Amino acid sequence: MAGIEFNCLPTIIGSMPHTDPAAACAQVLKYLKDIPAWPQLPRRSFKENMNAQFSEGFPGIRLTGDSLRVDRTHDFDDSLERFYTAYLEEDVEQYPTTADYAAGLHAFLSSENIAPLAVKGQITGPLTWGLSVTDEAGKAILYDDILGDAVAKFLRLKAAWQEKQLARISPHTIIFVDEPYMASFGSVAVPLSKEKVALLLEEVFVDIKGLKGVHCCGNTDWSVILETSLDILSFDAYNYAQSLSLYPKEVKAFLDRQGVIAWGIIPNDGTSLGKESAAALKDRLEEAMVPFTRNGFTFKQLVAQSLLTPSCTLASLESPDASARALELLVELSQIMRAKQSF
């Protein structure tokens, strides 16, 4: 899929407001025929929260109420040894994401009579996950020498397992690594170096055979992400369009190597969604794209190397009807942008 021209095809970040996995999949497949993504359903269960969802099987992990922590008092050493054995043997089957944690994924994998151009999955990134899970003392496990080393390796197995399942639907896979905590990079909340963050991401990327993306829904130092080996950069272009234009050199280098920008141009809050039209969003998107056309790229090239998405999760919307409206706008805007390319 390297160098594929997406020409502003639509897809989603992942989360939906549904609690019924079949209904969520039906809505995704109705609107996103070219690049459907399996729906995450955080309202269904805490286990489908983006951090809990990919915790299953981590050595010592415990779900307590609505928190995740590692308990080293019971069978920890044995489970850690089992994990590293699986990691060294690249045995992804030891660390699946089951239907109990991802009902939307398993319902999606059961879909019939679909033949998309590509299929998209997603996983929580090592920075966000490692800073959200704590040890017995309440410290983020990413700062623990032993547990911190395991975080990205564990998510690497999870991502590879997921991609293997999605490849049953399409041989062309896209896996987004979701990193909302990148919005706090450089602050006291995330006292990590650029090099450390890049190494964490690259560890998760290693076994992803298709296209790999990173999604961050806030402002961040985009150079950290752009200088990794990612194929797709996904950002909130509705609220933070100008943030990416502050990195013209890095963006140009990324686009020069056939990188793809996923423009999160459809708002994911009900108030904004109710005010928008596809025509207004087209103007907003083109305004966001203009700075990059001054950087040695034609508008046609930029559109060719673009995807369109909601700004972030659709689970923030109040109902499936609201997410349907967001997807309607997304598809309509995609059709407008693709029609412009045909001239």
C-alpha positions in Angstrom: 0.0 0.0 0.0 3.0 2.3 0.0 2.3 5.4 -1.9 -1.4 4.7 -2.3 -3.4 7.8 -3.2 -6.3 8.0 -0.7 -7.6 11.2 -2.2 -9.5 12.2 0.9 -11.3 8.9 1.5 -13.1 8.8 4.9 -12.4 6.7 8.0 -12.8 7.1 11.7 -10.6 7.2 14.8 -12.4 4.3 16.4 -14.7 5.0 19.4 -18.5 5.1 18.9 -21.4 6.1 21.2 -23.1 2.8 20.8 -23.4 0.0 23.3 -24.6 -2.6 20.8 -21.6 -3.9 18.8 -23.8 -5.1 15.9 -25.5 -1.7 15.5 -22.1 0.1 15.7 -20.6 -2.1 13.0 -23.7 -1.6 10.8 -23.3 2.1 11.0 -19.6 2.0 10.3 -20.1 -0.3 7.3 -23.0 1.8 6.0 -20.9 4.9 5.7 -17.3 3.8 5.4 -17.3 1.3 2.5 -13.7 1.9 1.4 -11.9 2.1 4.8 -14.1 0.8 7.6 -12.6 0.6 11.1 -13.8 -1.6 14.0 -15.8 0.3 16.6 -14.5 0.7 20.2 -17.5 0.9 22.6 -16.4 2.6 25.9 -20.0 3.1 27.0 -20.5 -0.6 26.9 -18.0 -1.4 29.6 -14.9 0.0 31.4 -13.1 -2.9 29.7 -13.6 -1.0 26.4 -12.0 2.2 27.8 -9.0 2.8 25.5 -6.5 1.9 28.3 -8.4 -1.1 29.7 -9.1 -2.5 26.3 -5.5 -3.4 25.6 -4.5 -4.3 29.1 -5.7 -7.9 28.9 -2.8 -10.3 29.7 -0.2 -7.7 30.9 1.8 -9.2 33.8 0.1 -8.5 37.1 -2.6 -6.3 35.6 -5.7 -5.7 37.7 -8.9 -3.8 36.8 -10.2 -2.2 40.0 -13.4 -0.2 39.5 -12.4 2.3 36.8 -8.6 2.1 37.3 -5.8 -0.1 36.1 -2.9 -1.1 38.2 -0.2 -3.8 38.3 0.0 -6.1 41.3 3.3 -7.8 41.8 2.2 -10.0 44.8 0.6 -12.9 42.9 2.2 -14.9 40.1 3.9 -11.8 38.7 7.4 -13.3 38.0 5.9 -16.3 36.2 3.6 -14.1 34.1 6.4 -11.7 33.2 8.6 -14.7 32.1 5.7 -16.0 30.0 5.3 -12.6 28.4 9.0 -12.2 27.5 9.0 -15.8 26.1 6.1 -14.9 23.8 7.7 -11.6 22.9 11.0 -13.2 21.9 9.2 -15.9 19.9 6.8 -13.3 18.4 3.9 -15.5 19.5 1.1 -13.0 19.1 -1.5 -15.7 19.7 -0.7 -15.6 23.4 -2.0 -12.0 23.7 -5.3 -11.6 21.9 -7.9 -8.9 22.6 -11.0 -11.0 23.4 -14.6 -10.1 22.8 -15.0 -9.3 26.5 -12.7 -6.3 26.0 -13.5 -5.5 22.4 -17.0 -6.6 21.4 -16.9 -4.2 18.4 -13.8 -5.8 17.0 -15.2 -9.3 17.1 -18.5 -8.2 15.7 -16.6 -6.5 12.9 -14.5 -9.5 12.2 -17.7 -11.4 11.6 -18.9 -9.0 8.9 -19.9 -10.7 5.7 -20.0 -9.6 2.0 -17.7 -6.6 2.3 -14.6 -5.9 0.2 -13.1 -2.7 1.3 -10.0 -1.0 -0.2 -8.4 -1.3 3.2 -9.4 -2.0 6.8 -8.4 0.1 9.9 -7.7 -0.9 13.4 -6.3 1.0 16.4 -4.4 0.5 19.6 -3.5 2.8 22.5 0.0 4.0 22.2 2.8 3.2 24.7 3.1 6.7 26.1 -0.6 7.1 26.9 -0.9 3.5 28.1 2.2 3.5 30.1 1.3 6.7 31.9 -2.3 5.6 32.6 -1.5 2.3 34.3 0.0 2.5 37.7 1.9 0.2 40.1 1.0 -0.5 43.7 2.4 2.9 44.8 0.4 4.8 42.3 3.3 5.5 40.0 2.9 5.3 36.3 4.4 2.0 35.1 6.3 3.7 32.2 8.7 5.1 34.9 9.4 1.6 36.3 12.6 -0.1 34.9 11.0 -3.5 34.6 7.4 -2.7 33.8 8.3 0.3 31.6 10.5 -1.9 29.4 7.5 -4.3 28.9 4.9 -1.6 27.9 5.8 -1.1 24.2 6.8 -4.7 23.7 3.4 -5.8 25.0 1.5 -3.3 22.8 3.6 -4.5 19.9 2.2 -8.0 20.3 -1.3 -6.7 20.7 -1.0 -4.6 17.5 0.4 -7.5 15.5 -2.3 -9.9 16.7 -5.0 -7.3 15.8 -3.6 -6.7 12.4 -3.4 -10.4 11.7 -7.2 -10.7 12.5 -8.1 -7.6 10.3 -6.1 -9.0 7.4 -8.9 -11.6 7.1 -11.2 -8.8 5.9 -8.6 -7.0 3.7 -4.9 -7.7 3.0 -4.5 -3.9 3.1 -4.3 -3.0 6.8 -4.0 0.3 8.7 -3.2 0.4 12.4 -3.4 3.7 14.3 -1.4 4.1 17.5 -3.5 6.5 19.5 -1.5 8.9 21.7 -3.6 11.6 23.3 -0.9 12.0 26.0 1.3 13.5 23.3 -0.7 16.7 23.8 1.1 17.0 27.2 4.6 16.2 25.8 7.2 18.7 27.0 5.2 19.5 30.1 5.9 18.4 33.7 3.2 15.8 33.1 5.3 14.0 30.5 9.0 14.5 31.4 10.4 12.2 28.6 12.8 13.0 25.8 12.0 13.1 22.1 14.3 10.2 21.7 12.5 8.1 24.3 9.1 8.8 22.9 10.3 7.9 19.4 11.8 4.6 20.6 8.5 3.7 22.3 6.5 4.3 19.1 9.0 2.4 16.9 8.9 -0.6 19.2 5.1 -0.8 18.6 5.5 -0.2 14.9 8.0 -3.1 14.3 5.6 -5.9 13.6 2.9 -3.9 11.8 3.1 -5.1 8.2 0.6 -2.6 6.7 0.4 1.1 7.1 1.0 2.5 10.6 -0.4 5.8 11.8 -0.3 7.9 14.9 -3.3 9.9 16.2 -3.1 12.8 18.6 -6.1 14.9 19.2 -4.4 17.9 20.7 -1.5 20.3 20.0 1.9 18.7 20.3 5.5 18.8 19.1 4.7 17.2 15.7 8.4 16.8 14.9 8.6 14.0 17.4 6.0 11.9 15.5 6.9 13.0 12.0 10.5 11.8 12.4 9.5 8.3 13.2 8.8 5.7 10.5 5.0 6.2 10.6 3.0 6.3 7.3 -0.1 8.3 8.4 -0.2 11.3 10.7 -3.7 11.8 12.2 -4.6 15.1 13.9 -7.5 17.3 15.0 -7.6 19.7 12.0 -11.0 21.2 13.2 -9.6 22.7 16.4 -5.8 22.7 15.9 -5.3 23.2 12.1 -2.5 25.7 12.5 -0.4 23.5 14.9 0.9 21.3 12.1 1.8 24.2 9.9 4.5 25.2 12.4 6.6 22.3 11.2 6.9 22.9 7.5 10.3 21.2 7.1 9.2 18.0 8.9 5.9 17.9 7.1 7.5 18.3 3.7 10.0 15.5 4.4 7.1 13.3 5.5 5.1 14.0 2.4 8.1 13.6 0.2 8.4 10.0 1.4 4.7 9.4 0.5 3.4 10.0 4.0 -0.3 10.6 4.5 -2.1 13.2 6.6 -5.4 12.3 8.1 -7.3 15.5 8.6 -9.7 15.3 11.6 -12.0 17.9 10.2 -15.4 16.7 11.4 -16.2 18.1 14.9 -17.0 15.5 17.6 -19.0 17.7 19.9 -22.8 18.0 19.4 -22.9 21.8 19.4 -20.3 22.3 16.6 -21.7 19.4 14.7 -25.1 20.9 14.6 -23.8 24.1 13.1 -21.6 22.7 10.3 -22.3 21.8 6.7 -20.1 19.9 4.2 -19.6 23.2 2.2 -18.4 25.0 5.3 -16.1 22.2 6.3 -14.7 22.1 2.8 -13.7 25.8 3.2 -12.2 25.1 6.6 -10.3 22.1 5.3 -8.9 24.0 2.3 -7.8 26.8 4.6 -6.0 24.3 6.8 -4.3 22.8 3.7 -3.1 26.2 2.2 0.1 26.5 4.3 1.4 23.2 2.9 0.8 24.2 -0.7 3.3 27.0 -0.2 5.9 24.4 0.8 6.6 22.8 -2.6 3.4 20.7 -2.7 0.5 21.3 -5.1 -3.0 21.2 -3.7 -3.7 18.1 -5.9 -0.7 16.3 -4.4 -1.8 17.1 -0.9 -5.3 15.9 -1.5 -4.0 12.7 -3.0 -2.0 12.0 0.2 -4.9 12.7 2.6 -7.5 10.9 4.5 -10.5 12.6 6.2 -11.7 11.7 9.7 -13.6 13.1 12.6 -11.5 15.2 14.9 -11.3 12.4 17.5 -13.6 9.9 19.1 -17.3 9.8 18.2 -18.1 8.3 21.6 -18.2 11.9 22.9 -21.5 12.4 21.0 -24.7 11.8 22.8 -26.2 9.1 20.6 -25.8 6.9 17.5 -28.0 9.4 15.6 -25.4 12.0 16.3 -22.5 9.8 15.1 -24.6 9.0 12.0 -24.7 12.8 11.3 -21.0 13.1 11.8 -20.4 10.2 9.3 -22.8 11.7 6.8 -20.9 15.0 6.9 -17.6 13.1 6.6 -18.7 11.1 3.5 -20.3 14.2 1.9 -17.1 16.2 2.4 -15.0 13.3 1.0 -17.1 13.2 -2.1 -16.7 16.9 -2.6 -12.9 16.8 -2.2 -12.6 13.7 -4.5 -14.8 15.3 -7.2 -12.5 18.3 -7.3 -9.6 16.0 -7.9 -11.2 14.6 -11.0 -11.0 17.9 -12.9 
